[in-house]
Amino acid sequence: LICISAKKNKLVYAFMFLIGAFSLWTGGSAAMRAMFQPGALFWYKVSLIGIFATPFLLFNFVYYYANQKARFTLVTLGVAWLIVIIMAMGDVFIQTPEVTAVDGTRSFTYTMSNWVVLPFVLAIITMILGGRMMYLAVKRQGLPESSMRPLYLGAIIMFVGLATSAIPGAGSLPIDPLACGVNALFLFYALHRKRLITLKMVASRGPMYLAAAILTTILLAGVYPALDAFYRQAFPEYIAQQTIVIAVLVSLLTVLLYNLIRKFIVSFFARGEMAKDDELRRFSREINESLDNQQILKTFGSFIERNIDCDAAYTCVRQDNGDYVTMAGAKPTVLGNITIGGDSPLVKWLEANGSAIDFRDFSRTQHYRGMWDAEKNMYRKLDIRLVLPITEGGRLIAITLFADRSNAKICSAGDVIFLESAANIMSIAAKNAMLYQAMQNEAHHDALTGLYNRRHFLSRIKQDFAKAAKSSFTVAIISLDDFRLYNELYGSFQGDRLLQDFSTILLSVVGNLGEVGRYSGKEFIIAVPFRDANAVSDMIDTIRAMLKDLLKNSSEKIKRFLTFSAGVCSYPAVATTLDDAIHFASIAVYAAKKNGKNRTKLYKEEQNFIATTPEALKFGEQCAQTIYALTAAIDAKDHYTFKHSENVSSYAAQLADAIGLDQEHVEIIRQAGLLHDIGKIGIPENILSKEGPLTAEERSIMQQHVEGSIAMIKYL
């Protein structure tokens, strides 16, 4: 009944076939002794089929239990035992038993031929091969020795019982069915320890309906003659409806028996299991209320404290380097962190098997023998009794160690099943938390550099700014110089790589003192609380030196060159708000670029940022030369346009000066006036010099000079 409700796999099917053979063996023997129809001979043959099928089906069970790959051996033994069964049906090994009755007691006498040695030898060979499989499973695969113990103990008891039946005078006793039943219980226990079968399965609807139907059928078979006679005598006028009435009574009886059986089983077998199910449901609700890993670990610790009787529990979580470090505990009697190396034999065993293990069983494996003595002593000192893996998607994400000094509190099969169910629930919660964390990282971080993106950076520094409101808070914006040219010279792949390396430099210099973010394509932003502008300027000097060393020490044959400009502004020295600090830092970085690049500018109130430094003069001269070259090209092509541009430039500059703009802005406006029509270089001369009205097509061409101007100016 339990197997019907179990989740089916090859091992469960192997167990069901073996139980079927046991049933033929014991059922046939019992029916033969009871002289049921169609007779003792028939039930004797049924019993023989069960007896001679059992060794192979037991081997088949061990084959799947130990997860072996010896397919040829399995098929060969199957064929051999099939031949033995066919020979047994012909009374080659055992003659039909003689039935004698003395004082109303029947006894059965068996006569065996010399050929009985054949199945006996084959049974020994089968046992040896099965034992070898169990040995290899323990030694090579690292399966716990205790998981194999029920198999070989049950097999020994069964074959001893079978051999006892051959002793004169013992054949009349039901020793072999009894031994067979004991073996079945051992195998059931093995599957129960493997968490494939539980007593709770008995309480499911299918087995209980089947049990109710069987009991109803037996009762009906016993009382039907009396019930039929009573009905005919009491209700002769309703003889035609007798079948319907009995069918209704049978249905009602089945429902009644179902409820009685369910109540009995729940009360005596499944009450503890159902209480554990309730606790698991509660744990599932609690742990799925949070997406924070620390809260999940805390909830798991509370679950252990409520339900598991142990001296201590340590949950070690996988770190980035592959090691497992204690992140939570329950009932800790020994304080301090436990670190399990990612290359530990214990980790390798858990990754390969994915199931909990009694540490005493693990200590008998090859993996344990491969441990360093220091690790063995650590587990011995902590009195570790049970090791529970927590996996997600086949990946070991955490290990929980349970300590038990008395060696009597935990490690029952029920405890292990209960804990593994909790571990499965926890793994789902951990997966949800990791997915949430991944989405958060994607939303908060720049995909290329891993730095905070602009939106999240500005959100984070508001908290830091509030903490440093009574002290200093400094913002710096760093802009790579001529980075577009760097990409064009060396390719976008090298440009992306440079951005990643530069981000690493920023993080290493700023460290825990502040925050770093990617402000735009080639711009980065730094916010450092409790530091003034000079301190942050020193940081930027360090960053500049590290970038220079990075490019200098590059393994590339062609040495690359790249600089950056930086602007710094500090609160409350200059800025009065966080937004002002960011805005003034951006003005300062612009000033640094205008003054020759590769420098750091500190924003100061009422300071002329566009200073007339030699680098700025040289930069201005280069721009002026380019502008004059372009205007000369216009003059050569269309003298009118050139004169018009000069006039626009002159008038615009005078107007700018009249309204009080500084000299830098006046100069920018003057240059813009000279350049506003340079797109006419691309217009055909016959259109530029045409004296009459332009056609629609010519007018369309002329209107394109604006886009031409933009295309040329954007490269200045």
C-alpha positions as CSV (number, residue, x, y, z in Angstrom):
1,L,0.0,0.0,0.0
2,I,2.9,2.4,0.8
3,C,4.6,1.7,-2.5
4,I,1.5,2.6,-4.4
5,S,1.7,6.2,-3.0
6,A,5.5,6.5,-3.3
7,K,7.0,8.5,-6.1
8,K,8.0,6.0,-8.7
9,N,11.5,5.5,-10.0
10,K,13.6,2.4,-11.0
11,L,14.5,1.7,-7.4
12,V,10.9,1.8,-6.1
13,Y,9.8,-0.4,-9.0
14,A,12.6,-2.8,-8.2
15,F,11.3,-2.9,-4.6
16,M,7.7,-3.5,-5.8
17,F,8.8,-6.4,-7.9
18,L,10.7,-7.8,-5.0
19,I,7.7,-7.4,-2.7
20,G,5.7,-9.2,-5.4
21,A,8.1,-12.1,-5.3
22,F,7.9,-12.2,-1.5
23,S,4.1,-12.2,-1.8
24,L,4.2,-15.2,-4.2
25,W,6.6,-17.0,-1.9
26,T,4.8,-16.4,1.4
27,G,1.3,-16.2,0.0
28,G,1.7,-19.3,-2.0
29,S,3.1,-21.1,1.0
30,A,0.3,-20.0,3.3
31,A,-2.4,-20.8,0.8
32,M,-0.8,-24.3,0.3
33,R,-0.8,-25.0,4.0
34,A,-4.4,-23.8,4.2
35,M,-5.3,-26.1,1.3
36,F,-7.1,-23.2,-0.6
37,Q,-8.5,-23.9,-4.0
38,P,-7.5,-24.7,-6.7
39,G,-5.3,-27.0,-4.5
40,A,-2.0,-27.4,-2.8
41,L,-0.1,-28.2,-6.0
42,F,-1.1,-24.9,-7.6
43,W,0.0,-22.9,-4.6
44,Y,3.2,-24.9,-4.3
45,K,4.1,-23.8,-7.8
46,V,3.3,-20.2,-7.1
47,S,5.5,-20.4,-4.0
48,L,8.4,-21.9,-6.0
49,I,8.2,-19.0,-8.5
50,G,8.5,-16.5,-5.7
51,I,11.4,-18.5,-4.1
52,F,13.5,-18.7,-7.2
53,A,12.7,-15.2,-8.4
54,T,13.7,-13.6,-5.1
55,P,17.5,-13.9,-5.5
56,F,17.6,-12.2,-8.8
57,L,15.0,-9.5,-7.9
58,L,17.0,-8.9,-4.7
59,F,20.1,-8.4,-6.8
60,N,18.1,-6.1,-9.1
61,F,17.1,-4.1,-6.1
62,V,20.7,-3.8,-4.9
63,Y,21.8,-2.8,-8.5
64,Y,19.5,0.2,-8.5
65,Y,20.0,1.0,-4.8
66,A,23.8,1.2,-5.2
67,N,23.4,3.0,-8.6
68,Q,25.6,0.6,-10.5
69,K,26.2,0.3,-14.2
70,A,26.9,-3.4,-14.5
71,R,24.1,-4.0,-17.1
72,F,25.6,-7.1,-18.6
73,T,25.8,-8.9,-15.2
74,L,22.2,-7.9,-14.5
75,V,20.9,-9.4,-17.8
76,T,23.0,-12.5,-17.5
77,L,21.8,-13.3,-14.0
78,G,18.2,-12.6,-15.1
79,V,18.5,-15.2,-17.9
80,A,20.1,-17.7,-15.5
81,W,17.4,-17.4,-12.9
82,L,14.7,-17.6,-15.6
83,I,16.1,-21.0,-16.6
84,V,16.2,-22.1,-13.0
85,I,12.5,-21.1,-12.6
86,I,11.5,-23.1,-15.7
87,M,13.4,-26.1,-14.3
88,A,11.8,-25.7,-10.9
89,M,8.4,-26.0,-12.5
90,G,9.4,-29.4,-13.7
91,D,10.2,-30.6,-10.2
92,V,13.9,-30.8,-11.1
93,F,15.1,-29.5,-7.8
94,I,12.3,-30.2,-5.3
95,Q,9.6,-32.8,-5.5
96,T,6.0,-32.0,-4.9
97,P,5.6,-32.1,-1.1
98,E,3.9,-35.0,0.6
99,V,0.9,-33.9,2.8
100,T,0.3,-35.9,5.9
101,A,-2.4,-35.3,8.5
102,V,-2.1,-36.4,12.1
103,D,-4.8,-35.6,14.6
104,G,-6.2,-32.9,12.3
105,T,-2.8,-31.2,11.8
106,R,-1.3,-31.2,8.3
107,S,2.4,-31.3,7.7
108,F,4.4,-31.1,4.4
109,T,7.5,-33.2,3.6
110,Y,9.9,-32.0,0.9
111,T,12.2,-34.2,-1.1
112,M,15.1,-32.6,-2.8
113,S,17.2,-33.9,-5.7
114,N,21.0,-33.5,-6.2
115,W,20.2,-30.8,-8.8
116,V,19.2,-28.5,-6.0
117,V,22.9,-27.6,-5.8
118,L,22.5,-25.6,-9.0
119,P,20.2,-22.9,-7.7
120,F,22.0,-23.0,-4.4
121,V,25.4,-22.2,-6.1
122,L,23.7,-19.6,-8.3
123,A,22.2,-18.0,-5.2
124,I,25.7,-17.8,-3.6
125,I,27.1,-16.3,-6.8
126,T,24.3,-13.8,-6.9
127,M,24.9,-12.9,-3.2
128,I,28.6,-12.4,-3.9
129,L,28.0,-10.2,-6.9
130,G,25.4,-8.2,-4.9
131,G,27.8,-7.9,-2.0
132,R,30.6,-6.7,-4.3
133,M,28.3,-4.0,-5.7
134,M,27.6,-2.8,-2.2
135,Y,31.3,-2.8,-1.3
136,L,32.1,-0.7,-4.4
137,A,29.3,1.7,-3.7
138,V,30.8,2.3,-0.2
139,K,34.5,2.4,-1.2
140,R,34.3,4.1,-4.6
141,Q,31.1,6.2,-4.5
142,G,31.4,7.1,-0.9
143,L,27.9,5.9,0.1
144,P,27.5,5.5,3.8
145,E,28.1,1.9,5.1
146,S,25.1,2.2,7.3
147,S,22.9,2.6,4.2
148,M,24.0,-0.8,3.0
149,R,23.7,-2.6,6.3
150,P,19.9,-3.3,6.1
151,L,20.4,-4.9,2.7
152,Y,23.0,-7.5,3.6
153,L,21.5,-8.3,7.0
154,G,18.1,-8.9,5.4
155,A,19.5,-11.0,2.7
156,I,21.5,-13.2,5.2
157,I,18.4,-13.7,7.3
158,M,16.3,-14.7,4.2
159,F,18.8,-17.2,2.8
160,V,19.4,-18.7,6.3
161,G,15.6,-19.2,6.6
162,L,15.5,-20.8,3.2
163,A,18.4,-23.1,4.0
164,T,16.7,-24.0,7.3
165,S,13.7,-25.3,5.4
166,A,15.9,-28.0,3.9
167,I,16.7,-29.5,7.4
168,P,14.6,-32.6,8.0
169,G,11.7,-31.9,10.2
170,A,12.0,-28.1,9.8
171,G,10.2,-28.0,6.4
172,S,6.9,-28.3,8.1
173,L,7.4,-25.0,9.9
174,P,6.8,-21.6,8.2
175,I,10.4,-20.5,8.7
176,D,11.1,-19.3,5.2
177,P,8.0,-17.0,4.9
178,L,9.0,-15.5,8.3
179,A,12.5,-14.9,7.1
180,C,11.2,-13.4,3.9
181,G,9.0,-11.0,5.8
182,V,11.9,-9.9,8.0
183,N,14.0,-9.2,4.9
184,A,11.1,-7.1,3.4
185,L,11.1,-5.0,6.6
186,F,14.9,-4.5,6.3
187,L,14.5,-3.4,2.7
188,F,11.6,-1.1,3.6
189,Y,13.8,0.5,6.3
190,A,16.6,1.0,3.7
191,L,14.2,2.8,1.4
192,H,12.8,4.8,4.3
193,R,16.4,6.0,5.2
194,K,16.8,6.9,1.5
195,R,13.7,9.1,1.8
196,L,11.9,7.2,-0.9
197,I,9.2,5.8,1.3
198,T,7.6,7.2,4.5
199,L,4.9,6.0,6.8
200,K,2.9,9.1,5.9
201,M,2.3,7.6,2.5
202,V,0.0,5.1,4.1
203,A,-2.4,7.9,5.0
204,S,-2.9,9.0,1.4
205,R,-6.2,8.3,-0.2
206,G,-5.2,5.7,-2.7
207,P,-3.9,3.0,-0.3
208,M,-6.7,3.6,2.2
209,Y,-9.4,3.3,-0.4
210,L,-7.7,0.1,-1.7
211,A,-7.5,-1.3,1.9
212,A,-11.2,-0.4,2.5
213,A,-12.2,-2.1,-0.7
214,I,-10.2,-5.3,0.1
215,L,-11.8,-5.4,3.6
216,T,-15.2,-4.8,2.2
217,T,-14.8,-7.6,-0.3
218,I,-13.6,-10.0,2.4
219,L,-16.5,-9.1,4.7
220,L,-19.0,-9.4,1.8
221,A,-17.6,-12.9,0.9
222,G,-18.1,-14.0,4.4
223,V,-21.6,-12.7,5.1
224,Y,-23.1,-12.7,1.7
225,P,-24.9,-16.1,2.0
226,A,-26.5,-15.1,5.3
227,L,-27.3,-11.6,3.9
228,D,-28.9,-13.0,0.8
229,A,-31.1,-15.4,2.9
230,F,-32.1,-12.6,5.2
231,Y,-33.0,-10.3,2.3
232,R,-35.1,-12.9,0.5
233,Q,-37.0,-13.7,3.7
234,A,-37.5,-10.1,4.9
235,F,-38.1,-8.3,1.6
236,P,-39.5,-10.9,-0.9
237,E,-41.4,-8.2,-2.8
238,Y,-38.1,-6.4,-3.6
239,I,-36.1,-9.3,-5.0
240,A,-35.6,-7.5,-8.3
241,Q,-33.8,-4.6,-6.5
242,Q,-31.5,-6.9,-4.4
243,T,-28.4,-6.1,-6.5
244,I,-28.9,-2.4,-6.2
245,V,-29.5,-2.5,-2.4
246,I,-26.4,-4.7,-1.8
247,A,-24.3,-2.4,-4.0
248,V,-25.4,0.7,-2.0
249,L,-24.6,-1.2,1.3
250,V,-21.2,-2.1,-0.1
251,S,-20.5,1.5,-1.0
252,L,-21.6,2.7,2.4
253,L,-19.5,0.1,4.1
254,T,-16.5,1.0,2.0
255,V,-16.8,4.7,3.0
256,L,-17.2,3.8,6.6
257,L,-14.2,1.5,6.6
258,Y,-12.2,4.1,4.7
259,N,-12.8,6.7,7.5
260,L,-12.1,4.2,10.3
261,I,-8.9,3.1,8.6
262,R,-7.8,6.7,8.0
263,K,-8.5,7.6,11.6
264,F,-6.6,4.6,12.9
265,I,-3.6,5.2,10.6
266,V,-3.4,8.9,11.3
267,S,-3.6,8.3,15.0
268,F,-1.0,5.6,15.3
269,F,1.3,6.0,12.3
270,A,1.1,9.4,10.6
271,R,0.3,11.9,13.4
272,G,4.0,12.7,13.9
273,E,4.5,13.0,10.2
274,M,1.6,15.4,9.8
275,A,2.8,17.5,12.7
276,K,6.1,17.8,10.9
277,D,4.3,18.8,7.7
278,D,2.5,21.6,9.6
279,E,5.8,22.8,10.9
280,L,7.3,22.7,7.4
281,R,4.4,24.7,6.1
282,R,4.9,27.3,8.8
283,F,8.6,27.4,8.0
284,S,7.8,27.9,4.3
285,R,5.6,30.8,5.1
286,E,8.1,32.5,7.4
287,I,11.1,32.1,5.2
288,N,9.4,33.2,2.0
289,E,8.4,36.5,3.7
290,S,11.9,37.9,3.2
291,L,14.3,38.2,0.3
292,D,17.2,39.1,2.5
293,N,19.8,36.3,2.9
294,Q,20.6,37.2,6.5
295,Q,16.9,37.0,7.5
296,I,16.5,33.7,5.7
297,L,19.5,32.3,7.7
298,K,18.0,33.6,10.9
299,T,14.6,32.0,10.1
300,F,16.3,28.7,9.4
301,G,18.1,28.9,12.7
302,S,14.8,29.5,14.5
303,F,13.3,26.5,12.8
304,I,16.2,24.3,14.0
305,E,15.8,25.6,17.6
306,R,12.1,24.8,17.6
307,N,12.3,21.3,16.1
308,I,15.7,19.7,16.3
309,D,17.2,18.4,19.5
310,C,20.9,19.1,19.2
311,D,23.7,20.8,21.1
312,A,24.5,23.2,18.3
313,A,24.0,23.9,14.6
314,Y,26.3,25.9,12.4
315,T,25.2,27.0,8.9
316,C,28.2,27.7,6.7
317,V,27.5,29.6,3.5
318,R,29.5,29.5,0.3
319,Q,31.7,32.6,-0.3
320,D,33.1,34.0,-3.5
321,N,36.4,32.1,-3.1
322,G,34.5,28.8,-2.8
323,D,35.0,28.3,0.9
324,Y,32.1,27.8,3.4
325,V,32.1,30.2,6.4
326,T,29.7,30.2,9.4
327,M,27.0,32.9,8.8
328,A,24.3,31.7,11.2
329,G,23.9,29.3,14.1
330,A,21.4,27.8,16.5
331,K,21.9,26.7,20.1
332,P,25.6,27.4,19.8
333,T,27.6,25.8,22.6
334,V,30.9,26.5,20.8
335,L,31.3,30.0,19.6
336,G,33.5,31.1,16.7
337,N,33.5,30.8,12.9
338,I,33.9,27.5,11.1
339,T,35.6,27.6,7.7
340,I,35.3,24.6,5.4
341,G,37.5,24.8,2.4
342,G,36.0,24.6,-1.1
343,D,38.3,21.7,-1.8
344,S,37.5,19.8,1.4
345,P,36.7,16.1,0.8
346,L,33.4,16.7,2.8
347,V,32.4,19.3,0.2
348,K,33.3,17.0,-2.6
349,W,31.1,14.2,-1.1
350,L,28.2,16.5,-0.6
351,E,28.4,17.8,-4.1
352,A,28.5,14.3,-5.5
353,N,25.6,12.9,-3.4
354,G,23.5,15.9,-2.4
355,S,22.1,14.2,0.7
356,A,22.5,14.4,4.4
357,I,25.0,12.0,6.1
358,D,25.7,10.8,9.6
359,F,29.2,11.9,10.3
360,R,30.0,8.5,11.7
361,D,29.1,7.0,8.3
362,F,31.2,9.7,6.5
363,S,34.2,8.8,8.8
364,R,34.2,5.3,7.2
365,T,34.5,6.6,3.6
366,Q,37.6,7.3,1.4
367,H,36.7,11.0,1.4
368,Y,37.2,11.2,5.2
369,R,40.6,9.4,4.9
370,G,41.6,12.1,2.5
371,M,41.0,14.9,5.0
372,W,43.8,16.8,6.8
373,D,44.2,16.0,10.4
374,A,43.4,19.6,11.4
375,E,39.9,19.3,9.7
376,K,39.2,16.0,11.4
377,N,40.2,17.4,14.8
378,M,37.9,20.4,14.2
379,Y,34.8,18.2,13.6
380,R,35.8,15.9,16.5
381,K,36.1,18.9,18.8
382,L,32.8,20.3,17.8
383,D,31.1,16.8,18.2
384,I,29.6,17.0,14.7
385,R,27.0,14.2,14.2
386,L,25.0,15.2,11.1
387,V,25.9,17.1,8.0
388,L,23.1,18.6,5.9
389,P,23.8,20.1,2.4
390,I,21.7,22.9,1.0
391,T,21.8,23.0,-2.7
392,E,20.3,25.2,-5.4
393,G,20.1,24.0,-9.0
394,G,22.6,21.2,-8.3
395,R,25.1,23.7,-6.7
396,L,26.1,23.4,-3.1
397,I,25.3,26.8,-1.5
398,A,25.5,26.1,2.2
399,I,26.3,23.3,4.7
400,T,24.7,22.9,8.1
401,L,26.6,21.0,10.8
402,F,24.7,19.5,13.8
403,A,26.6,18.9,17.0
404,D,25.5,16.1,19.4
405,R,27.7,15.3,22.3
406,S,25.5,12.4,23.5
407,N,25.2,10.8,20.1
408,A,21.6,10.1,20.9
409,K,19.6,13.2,19.9
410,I,19.5,13.3,16.2
411,C,20.1,11.2,13.1
412,S,17.0,9.1,13.0
413,A,15.6,8.6,9.5
414,G,12.7,10.8,10.4
415,D,14.9,13.7,11.5
416,V,17.0,13.4,8.3
417,I,13.9,13.5,6.1
418,F,12.5,16.4,8.1
419,L,15.7,18.4,7.8
420,E,16.2,17.7,4.1
421,S,12.6,18.9,3.4
422,A,13.5,22.1,5.3
423,A,16.7,22.4,3.3
424,N,14.7,22.1,0.1
425,I,12.4,24.9,1.2
426,M,15.4,27.0,2.2
427,S,17.1,26.5,-1.1
428,I,14.0,27.8,-2.9
429,A,14.0,30.9,-0.7
430,A,17.7,31.4,-1.3
431,K,17.1,31.1,-5.0
432,N,14.4,33.8,-4.8
433,A,16.7,36.0,-2.8
434,M,19.6,35.5,-5.3
435,L,17.3,36.4,-8.2
436,Y,16.1,39.5,-6.3
437,Q,19.7,40.4,-5.5
438,A,20.7,39.9,-9.2
439,M,17.9,42.1,-10.4
440,Q,18.9,44.7,-7.8
441,N,22.5,44.6,-8.9
442,E,21.5,44.9,-12.5
443,A,19.3,47.9,-11.7
444,H,21.9,49.6,-9.5
445,H,25.1,48.9,-11.3
446,D,26.7,49.8,-14.6
447,A,26.9,46.6,-16.7
448,L,30.4,47.3,-18.1
449,T,32.3,48.6,-15.1
450,G,30.3,47.2,-12.2
451,L,30.2,50.6,-10.5
452,Y,27.0,52.2,-9.3
453,N,25.0,53.7,-12.1
454,R,24.2,57.4,-12.0
455,R,20.7,57.0,-10.6
456,H,21.6,54.7,-7.8
457,F,24.8,56.6,-7.0
458,L,22.9,59.8,-6.5
459,S,20.4,57.9,-4.3
460,R,23.1,56.4,-2.1
461,I,25.1,59.5,-1.5
462,K,22.1,61.3,-0.1
463,Q,22.4,59.1,3.0
464,D,26.1,59.8,3.3
465,F,25.5,63.5,2.8
466,A,23.0,63.5,5.7
467,K,25.5,61.8,8.0
468,A,28.3,64.3,7.1
469,A,26.0,67.4,7.1
470,K,27.9,68.8,10.1
471,S,31.3,68.0,8.7
472,S,32.7,68.0,5.1
473,F,31.4,66.3,2.0
474,T,33.3,66.4,-1.2
475,V,32.3,65.5,-4.7
476,A,34.7,64.9,-7.6
477,I,33.9,64.4,-11.3
478,I,36.5,62.7,-13.4
479,S,36.3,62.9,-17.2
480,L,38.7,61.0,-19.5
481,D,40.4,63.2,-22.0
482,D,39.9,62.5,-25.7
483,F,38.4,59.1,-25.0
484,R,36.6,59.0,-28.3
485,L,40.0,59.3,-30.0
486,Y,41.3,56.5,-27.8
487,N,38.4,54.3,-29.0
488,E,39.1,55.2,-32.7
489,L,42.8,54.5,-32.4
490,Y,42.7,51.2,-30.4
491,G,39.1,49.9,-30.9
492,S,36.1,49.8,-28.7
493,F,37.2,46.5,-27.1
494,Q,40.3,48.1,-25.7
495,G,38.2,51.2,-24.8
496,D,35.9,49.0,-22.7
497,R,38.8,47.2,-21.1
498,L,40.4,50.6,-20.2
499,L,37.1,51.7,-18.5
500,Q,37.0,48.5,-16.5
501,D,40.6,48.8,-15.4
502,F,40.1,52.5,-14.6
503,S,37.0,51.6,-12.5
504,T,39.2,49.1,-10.5
505,I,41.7,51.9,-9.8
506,L,39.0,54.2,-8.6
507,L,37.6,51.5,-6.2
508,S,41.0,50.7,-4.9
509,V,41.9,54.3,-4.1
510,V,38.5,55.4,-2.7
511,G,37.9,52.1,-0.8
512,N,35.6,52.4,2.1
513,L,36.1,56.1,2.4
514,G,33.4,57.0,-0.1
515,E,31.3,55.9,-3.1
516,V,32.3,55.6,-6.8
517,G,29.9,55.7,-9.7
518,R,29.8,55.9,-13.5
519,Y,28.4,59.3,-14.3
520,S,28.2,59.1,-18.1
521,G,30.1,57.4,-20.9
522,K,33.6,58.7,-20.1
523,E,32.8,60.4,-16.8
524,F,33.1,59.0,-13.3
525,I,31.9,60.5,-10.0
526,I,33.3,60.2,-6.5
527,A,31.7,61.2,-3.2
528,V,33.7,61.2,0.0
529,P,32.1,62.2,3.3
530,F,34.2,63.7,6.1
531,R,37.0,64.8,3.7
532,D,37.7,68.3,2.3
533,A,38.6,69.2,-1.2
534,N,42.4,69.0,-0.7
535,A,42.2,65.4,0.6
536,V,40.1,64.3,-2.3
537,S,42.5,66.1,-4.7
538,D,45.3,64.0,-3.2
539,M,43.2,60.9,-4.0
540,I,42.8,62.1,-7.6
541,D,46.6,62.6,-7.9
542,T,47.0,58.9,-6.8
543,I,44.5,57.8,-9.4
544,R,46.3,59.8,-12.1
545,A,49.6,58.2,-11.1
546,M,48.0,54.7,-11.1
547,L,46.5,55.3,-14.6
548,K,49.9,56.4,-15.9
549,D,51.5,53.2,-14.5
550,L,48.7,51.1,-15.9
551,L,49.4,52.4,-19.4
552,K,53.1,52.4,-19.0
553,N,53.3,48.8,-17.8
554,S,50.9,47.5,-20.5
555,S,52.2,44.4,-22.3
556,E,51.2,45.9,-25.7
557,K,54.0,46.7,-28.1
558,I,52.5,50.2,-28.8
559,K,52.4,52.2,-25.6
560,R,49.1,54.0,-25.1
561,F,48.4,57.4,-23.7
562,L,45.4,58.7,-21.9
563,T,44.8,61.4,-19.3
564,F,41.8,62.7,-17.4
565,S,40.5,66.0,-16.1
566,A,38.9,66.3,-12.7
567,G,36.7,68.9,-11.0
568,V,36.3,69.0,-7.2
569,C,33.8,70.8,-5.0
570,S,33.4,70.6,-1.2
571,Y,30.5,71.2,1.1
572,P,30.1,73.4,3.1
573,A,33.2,75.3,2.1
574,V,31.8,76.3,-1.3
575,A,28.5,74.4,-2.0
576,T,25.5,74.8,0.2
577,T,23.6,71.7,-1.0
578,L,24.5,68.3,-2.4
579,D,23.1,69.3,-5.8
580,D,25.3,72.4,-5.8
581,A,28.4,70.4,-5.0
582,I,27.7,68.1,-8.0
583,H,26.9,71.1,-10.3
584,F,30.0,73.0,-9.3
585,A,32.2,69.9,-9.7
586,S,31.0,69.6,-13.3
587,I,31.8,73.3,-13.9
588,A,35.3,72.7,-12.4
589,V,36.0,69.7,-14.7
590,Y,34.9,71.7,-17.7
591,A,37.3,74.4,-16.6
592,A,40.1,71.8,-16.3
593,K,39.5,70.7,-19.9
594,K,39.4,74.3,-21.1
595,N,42.8,75.0,-19.4
596,G,44.6,72.2,-21.2
597,K,43.2,69.0,-19.8
598,N,45.1,66.4,-17.6
599,R,44.6,68.5,-14.5
600,T,42.4,68.8,-11.4
601,K,40.4,71.9,-10.7
602,L,39.0,72.8,-7.3
603,Y,35.9,74.9,-7.5
604,K,36.1,78.2,-5.6
605,E,33.6,81.0,-5.3
606,E,34.0,84.0,-7.6
607,Q,37.0,82.5,-9.4
608,N,37.6,82.9,-13.1
609,F,37.9,79.2,-14.1
610,I,39.0,79.8,-17.7
611,A,42.4,81.1,-16.6
612,T,44.9,82.3,-19.2
613,T,47.5,79.6,-18.6
614,P,50.1,78.8,-21.3
615,E,48.2,75.5,-22.0
616,A,45.0,77.4,-22.4
617,L,46.6,79.9,-24.7
618,K,48.1,77.1,-26.8
619,F,44.7,75.3,-26.9
620,G,43.0,78.6,-27.9
621,E,45.5,79.3,-30.6
622,Q,45.0,75.8,-32.1
623,C,41.2,76.4,-32.1
624,A,41.7,79.8,-33.7
625,Q,43.9,78.4,-36.4
626,T,41.3,75.8,-37.3
627,I,38.6,78.5,-37.3
628,Y,40.6,80.8,-39.6
629,A,41.4,78.0,-41.9
630,L,37.7,77.2,-42.3
631,T,36.7,80.8,-42.8
632,A,39.4,81.2,-45.3
633,A,38.0,78.3,-47.3
634,I,34.6,80.0,-47.2
635,D,36.1,83.3,-48.4
636,A,37.8,81.5,-51.3
637,K,34.6,80.0,-52.4
638,D,32.1,82.8,-51.6
639,H,33.5,86.2,-50.5
640,Y,30.0,87.4,-49.5
641,T,29.4,84.5,-47.1
642,F,32.8,85.2,-45.4
643,K,32.0,89.0,-45.0
644,H,28.6,88.1,-43.7
645,S,30.1,85.7,-41.1
646,E,32.6,88.4,-40.0
647,N,29.8,90.9,-39.5
648,V,27.6,88.4,-37.5
649,S,30.6,87.6,-35.4
650,S,31.4,91.2,-34.7
651,Y,27.9,92.3,-33.8
652,A,27.2,89.2,-31.7
653,A,30.5,89.8,-29.7
654,Q,29.6,93.4,-29.1
655,L,26.1,92.5,-27.9
656,A,27.5,89.8,-25.5
657,D,30.0,92.3,-24.1
658,A,27.2,94.9,-23.7
659,I,25.1,92.6,-21.5
660,G,28.0,91.9,-19.2
661,L,29.1,88.4,-20.2
662,D,32.7,87.4,-19.2
663,Q,35.4,87.4,-21.8
664,E,35.3,83.6,-22.2
665,H,31.7,83.6,-23.2
666,V,32.3,86.7,-25.5
667,E,35.1,84.8,-27.2
668,I,32.9,81.7,-27.7
669,I,30.1,83.8,-29.2
670,R,32.6,85.5,-31.5
671,Q,33.9,82.2,-32.8
672,A,30.4,80.9,-33.2
673,G,29.6,83.8,-35.4
674,L,32.5,83.0,-37.7
675,L,31.5,79.3,-37.9
676,H,27.7,79.5,-38.2
677,D,27.8,79.4,-42.0
678,I,30.8,77.1,-42.7
679,G,28.5,74.4,-44.0
680,K,28.2,76.5,-47.2
681,I,31.6,75.0,-48.2
682,G,29.6,72.0,-49.3
683,I,27.1,74.0,-51.5
684,P,27.9,74.2,-55.2
685,E,29.4,77.6,-56.3
686,N,26.7,78.0,-59.0
687,I,24.1,78.1,-56.3
688,L,26.1,80.4,-54.0
689,S,26.8,82.9,-56.7
690,K,23.5,82.8,-58.5
691,E,22.1,86.3,-58.9
692,G,18.4,85.4,-59.5
693,P,15.9,83.6,-57.4
694,L,16.7,80.0,-56.4
695,T,14.6,77.1,-57.6
696,A,12.9,74.8,-55.2
697,E,15.6,72.2,-55.7
698,E,18.4,74.8,-55.2
699,R,16.7,76.1,-52.1
700,S,16.5,72.6,-50.7
701,I,20.3,72.2,-51.3
702,M,21.0,75.5,-49.8
703,Q,19.1,74.6,-46.6
704,Q,21.4,71.7,-46.0
705,H,24.3,74.0,-45.1
706,V,23.0,74.0,-41.5
707,E,23.5,70.3,-41.1
708,G,26.9,70.7,-42.8
709,S,27.9,73.3,-40.3
710,I,26.9,71.0,-37.4
711,A,28.8,68.1,-38.9
712,M,32.1,70.1,-39.1
713,I,31.8,72.0,-35.8
714,K,31.2,68.9,-33.6
715,Y,34.7,67.7,-34.4
716,L,36.3,70.9,-33.0
